[in-house]
Amino acid sequence: MEQTQIESTEAARNARSGNGVPLVVDLDGTLLRSDTLEEVVVRHVIRGPWRLVCAVFVWLFRGRAGLKAWLFRDHGIQVDRLPYDERVLAWLEEERRDGRNLVLATGTDLKVARDIADHLQMFGVVFASDGKTNLKGTKKAERLAQEYPGGFDYAGNSRSDVEVWERARAAVLVNAPPSVSRKARSQGNVTREFPPVRGTGGLLRAMRPHQWAKNLLVAVPMLTSRGWGEVERWPPVALAFLSLCLLASAVYLFNDVLDIEADRAHPRKKRRPFASGEASPLQGLVLAAGLLCGGVWLGWLAGGVIWALGYFALSTAYSLGLKRLLLVDVFILAVLYALRILIGGQVSGYYASDWLVAFSAFFFLGLALGKRVTETGVWPTATAFEVAGRAYRQGDGLILTVMGVASGFVSCLLLALYLQDEAVKAQYVQPDWLWGVCCIVLLWICRVWMLISRGTMHDDPVLFAVRDRWSWGSGVGAVFCFLAASGKLPIAA
């Protein structure tokens, strides 16, 4: 540890004697869109909340620098997959080609800073916290002023960087919040600014409000029982819907924080807010806790708090490990869909029939299998590889397709058998119209699987349905047939 924040004294001398004034770059929030310290803290929390107690004792006895060294001891960060700010990388590459000496100076631990510098191959010198000195704010400013008495330019983003900009010849603002930008500009040495990429929009997107459409299933038992006219039944159903929305978003936030590394290995999921650095994982965990409390409270008001807690527990178990079990994951997804229907029946008093539960189980199992097919690919390949974070391999899509199509067709078969029940026919004025619902559902399933086989459908069937005009048309057609069968439309038999 004698060689603390700098890789080599000789390298520092070379940087000082290079062409022009050296360009010093911060890491977290500047070179990276994310924060390595936040991610490591989250890793420790997930691995065991008791680690927070250990962290407090390390901080008390060894200080912030010692705490960072302890946290990053086995950081496990895959530096090649980190969300680097491409704007900054392109700018630094231009500066390097012009002969500029680039220096990485960060408050993060030296171990991860060196790994990142080795990966990028553009920094001649690395300054970082070393377990004894927390290289941030005043400490960083003093160190750089000492190493580069002839002056240096500095690119940073946070309030602690203001003190460094005061010592720098020129200040470059990268992803700096408005208050920091105003403070830095007041010094009069800002030469360049890269607008922020983080914001509340990232957290909102991580909540996946488009997925709330799934929770409309709570109204299915009441609608299929034709209880839509009973106004007093709607408030608990609405509360159950809101409860599931908050609980689902809490699970999505927790899941995405847990899956940061796996998402970064995925061609599309790497653009998710936490994986891409658009949102803070620590803020995500705090928001998830708040949504959980709100969801449980609304579930209690709706009269289905036990069911809501069961839904949250199963969803959390899925995120923590069940999603990595072969085929178990898709069955759990199907159960979660069916749970929404059961919850709707519980709070409305129109309990779901065995027919409805059976149809839902097979229908949603088919959708879950379709989601896995889009992730793995349909056709087997000679160089099949495992899909990150899942128990599937590229090429498993063929057998998953067979299972998914079969599940969808079985759901339609169950619907057809249901429509032939004399007791069911007696409940409708014109029951023959219900066959239109069966045909529309079958057509929709066939179209979904055709698009999956062509690779043109998004990996989330719900998001696909929300954005697909044909799906909206199918839904309108199914509602029309149902209303006609119920005698709510003036249509002759």
N, C-alpha and C positions, 0 to 999 in steps of 0.2 A: 504493500500500500504506500510505499515511499513515493512511488510515481503516481501522484494522486489524480488531479483533474486533467492532466495533459498527457497525451500518448508519448510524446518525446520532446525534450527541450530543444533538441536539434531541429525538429520539424517546426517548432514555433519560431526559431530564428530564421529558418528558410521562408516561412510565411511573412515575417516582418520585412525581409529583404526582397520580397517578390515585387511583381509589377503593381504599382499603385497602392492604394489603401486596401487592406483586406476587407472582405465582406463576411461578417459574422452573422450566422443564422440560428435562431432558436428552433427547438424541435417541436414540442407539443403545441398544437394549435397554429403553428406556423409552417414548418416543413410538413407536418402531419395535420390532417383535418381532425384527428382524434387526440386523446390524451392518454399516454401510456401509463401514467400513475393511476388514473381512474380505472383503467382496464385491469391493472394488477390488483387494486383494492377490491374490485368486484369479483375477481377470481378467488381471492381469499375468502370473501364473504360467502360465495357459493360453495366453496370446498368445506366450509365449516364456520358458522357465526362465532364460535368460540375463539377463532383466530383474531377477532377484533379486540378481545381482552388481551391477547398476547401482544398485539400491535400497540396498545396503550402503554403497556409496561416497557416495550422496546423504546417507544418515544420518550417516556419519562427518564429512562436511564441512559439512552444513547443519542437523544435529540432527533431532529428531523432527518439529518443526513444518515444517521444510523438506522432510522426507520425505513428510509428508502432502500438502503442496502439490504435490509432484512426482507422487505417486500419483493425486491427484484432478485433475490437469491437464486430462485429457480423460476425465472419469469415466464418461460414457455411461450413467449410472443414470437410468432412467425413473421419476421421482419419483411420478408418478401411479399406478404399479403396485406401489410398495413395500408391504410388509405392516405397515401401521399397526395399532397395538393399539387396536381399536375401543372397548374399555373406557375407555382413557385419553382417546381423542378425545371420547367422549360426556361424560365428566366435565369436560374442558376446555371443551366447548361450554356446559355448564351454568354454569361459572365465568365464562365470557365474557359470557353473557347477564345475569349478576348484576352486571356492570360491573367484573369483575376484570381487571387488566392482566396479560397473558400474555407471558412472555419465554422465548425458546429459547436455551439455553446448552449448547454441545456441544464436545467435543474434536475433532470431525471438522473438515474443512476448510471455510472460509467459503463457498466456491463452492457446494458441495452443500447446505450449511445454508440458504443464501439461496434456492436453488431449491425446497427443501422448504417453507420459510416462505411463499414466493410461491404455492405450490400450495395450501397449507392456508388461507391468508388469515385466520389467527387470532392471529398473533404480531406485536406492535408493535415489538419489539426482538430482534435476533439477535446473540449473542456466539458466536464460534467461533475455532478456530486460524487464523492468518493467514499462515503461512509463517515467522514470526519467533517467535511465542509459541505453545506447545502448551497450549491452554486445558483443562487437566485437573488434578484433584486440588487441590493447594495454589494453583496459578495461578488456577483457576476460583473457588475460595473467596475469594481476595483480591480478584479483580476484582469479584465480586458484592457483597462487603462494601463495597468502595469506591463502587460505583455506587448501592447502596441502603443507606445508613447507618441508615435507619429500620427496616430489617429486610426479610426476604423469606422466602417458603416455597419449598422445593425438592423436586422429584420426580426421583428417580434410581434406579439399580439396582446399581451396581458398588462394589467396594471403594474405588476412588478417590473415590467420592462421599461417603464417610464424613466426610472433611475439610470438605466443603461443608455437610453436615448439621450439623456442629458450629457453624458460623456462622449457620445458618438459624434462623428463629423456629419453623418447623414442618417436619417431615420426612415425605415421602410415599414409600413404598417400592413400586416397580413391578418385578415380575419379578426381585426380588433373591434370590440364593441364601441358604440358611439361615445360613451364617456371617456374611454381610453383614447380614442381618436382625437377628441377635443383637447384633452390634456397634452397629447403629443404635438398636435399642430400649434398649440400655444407657444411651444419652444422655437418654432420657426425653422426647423431643420428637416421637415418631412419632404422627401423627394419622390416617394412612390407609395401607392396604397392599393392593396388587393381587398375587395369588398368581402364581408363575412359570408361564410357558407352555412353557419349554424343559426338556428332560430327556433321559435316555438312550433313552426310548421313541421319540423322534423319529428318532434315528440307526438304531434297530432297524427302524422302519417304512421308512426310506429304503433299507435293505438288501433290502426286499421278500422276506421269507422265504416268502410264499405262492407266489412264482415258482419256488421250489425244486422244486415238483411237476413242472416240465418236465424236470428232470434225472433223473427216474425212467425216462426213455427209455433210459438206459444199460443197463437190465435187459431191454429188449425183445428183442435178438438171442438172449440166452440162454433167455428164456422161450419165444419162438416156435420155438426149436430143441429145446424140451423138455429143457433141461439143468438144470432147477431142483433136481434131486436131487443134483447134484454139489456137495457142500458146499465143496470147496476152490476152486470158481470164484467163490463169493460175496464173499470179502474184497476182491479187487481191484475188483470191481464196486462194492462199498460205498465204497471209497476214491475211485474215480472219481466217484461220485455226490457225495461230500463236497467233492472238489476242484472240481467244476463249480459247486457251490453257493457256495463262497467266491469263485471267480472271477467268477461271475455277479453276486454282491452287490457286488464291487469295481467292476465295470463300471457297475452301476446307480448307485452312489454318485458315481462320476466323471461319468456322464451327467447326473445331476440337478444336480450343481454346475455343469456346463457349460451346462445348459439353464435356469438360474434365470429369466432374462428371458423366454424363450419360454414357460415354464410359467406365469408370472404373467399372460400374455395368454390363457391357456386357461381356460375356465369350470370345469373339474374339476381340471386339473393344478396350478392355483394353490394348491391345498390340500396339495401335496406338502411334506414337512418343510423342505427348503431354501428353496423358493419362499415358503412361508408364515412363515418365520422360526422354525419349531419346532426346527430343528437348525442347528448351526454348519457352514458350508461348509468351513472350515479343518479342523475335526475330521473332517468327512466325507472329505477328501482323505487325512488321516493314517490313518484307519481303512481306506480303500480300499487303501493301500499295504501295510498289514499283512495284509489278506485276500488280496491278490495273492501275497505271499510264502507264506502258508499253503496257498493253492490249488496253487501250483507244487510245493511240497514233497509234498503228498498225491498229486498227479499222478505225481510221480516214484516214490513208493511203490507206486502202482497199476500202474506199467509203461506209462503213456501220457502222459508229460510233454510230448512233442513235440506230440501231438494237443491236449493241454490248452492249451499255449502258442499253438497255431494258433487254437483257439477264442477265447482271450482277445484275440489280435491282431485277428481278424476282428470281434469284438464291439466292441473299442476303435475300429477304423476306422469301424464303423457309427456309433458315437457322435460321432466327430470330424467326419464329413462325409457318409458314404454314406447316412445316413438322410435327407439333404436332396436326394437324387437321385431324380427321378421314376421310379417302378416298381423301380429298382435296390434301394431299401430293402426292399421286400417280398420280393424274391428272396433278399436277404441273410438276412432273418429265416428264410425257409424252409431255407436252407443251414445256419443255426445249429441248427435243430431236427434236421436230418439228421445233422449232426456229432455230436450226442449219441449217436445210434444207432451211428454208426461207431466212436466212442470205446468204447462198451459192447462192441462186437464185438471190438475190438482187445485190451482188457484181459481179457476172459473167454475168448477163443479161439474163440468162436462168431461168426464173421464174418458181417456182415449180407449177405443175398442181394440180388441186383439187384432182385428183386420188392419186397423190403422197403424198399430205398432209394427206388425209384420211387414206391411208394405214399406214403411219408413226405413226399417232395418236393412232390407235388401236394396232399396233405392239409394240410400246414402252410402251403403257399402260400395256400390258401384261407383259413386262419385269419388270416394276416398281412393279406390283402386285407380281411377282415372288420374288422380293427382300424382300418384306414384309412377304411373306410366310416363307421364310427361317429364318426370325427373330422371328416369332411367333410360329412356329411349325404347322404341318398340322392338327393333330387330337385334338379335344377338350379334356380337362382334368377336373377332379373334382376340382382341386385346381388351376384354371387359374389365372395367375397374369399379371399385366400390364408390358409391355415392356418399359424399361427405355427410356425416351425421345420421346416416341411415344404414339399415341392414341389407340394402339392395345393391345390385351391381348393374352397370350398363349392360343391357341385353336381357334383363329380367322382364322387360316390358312386354314381351310376347306372351308369356304365361299370365302375367298380370292383366293383359288385355282380355284374354279368354275369361278369366275370373270376373272382370268388371262387366263385360258384355252380358255374361250369364246372370250376374246379380241384377242388372238392369232389366233384363227380360223376365226374370222371376218376379220382380216387383210388379211388372205389368200383368203377368199371369195372375198374381194375387188380386190385383185390382179387377181383372175380368171375372174371376170367381166370386168376388165380393158383389159385383153388379148382378150376378145371377141368383143371389139369395132372395127368396120371396119376401122375407121380412124387410130387406133393404128396399125392394121395389115398392112396398106398401108405404114407405116414408116419403115418397116423391110423387108429385102430380104427373110428371111426364118422365119416368125413369130412363127411357130409351136415350135421352139426351146425354146421359152419363157415359155412354159408349164413346161420345166425342172426346171426353176427358181422357179416356183410356188411349184412344188413337193419338191424341196430341202428346201425351206423355211418352208413348212409344216412339213417335217421330222425333221428339226432342232428344231422347236417349240415343237413337241411331245417329242423329246429326252430330251430337257431342263426340261420340266415338269415332265418327268419320274424320272430324277435325283433329282429334287426338292422334289418329293414325297418320295424318298428314303433317303433324308437328306444328299446326297453326293455332292451337289453343293455348291460352295462358295456363301455367301450372296450377292455378287455383280455379276450379270450376265455378265457384260462387262469384268471383270477380268477373269471370267470363260471362256468366249469365246476366250480371248487373249491367254490363256494357254492351251486350249483344242484342240487337233490335229484334232478331228472330226469337230469342228467348222471351223478350217482352211481349211479342205478338202471340207466342204460345201461351203465356200466362193469361193474356186477355181472352184468348179463345177458350181456355179451360174454365175461366170464371163465367164466361157467357153460357157455356154448356151447363154448368152447375146451376146457375140461376134459372135457366130455361127448365131444367129438370125439376127445380123446386117450385115452379109455377110463378116465379117472380117477374117473368117477362111475358108479354101478351103474344105468345106464339102458339099456333094451333098444333094439336097433337098429330 
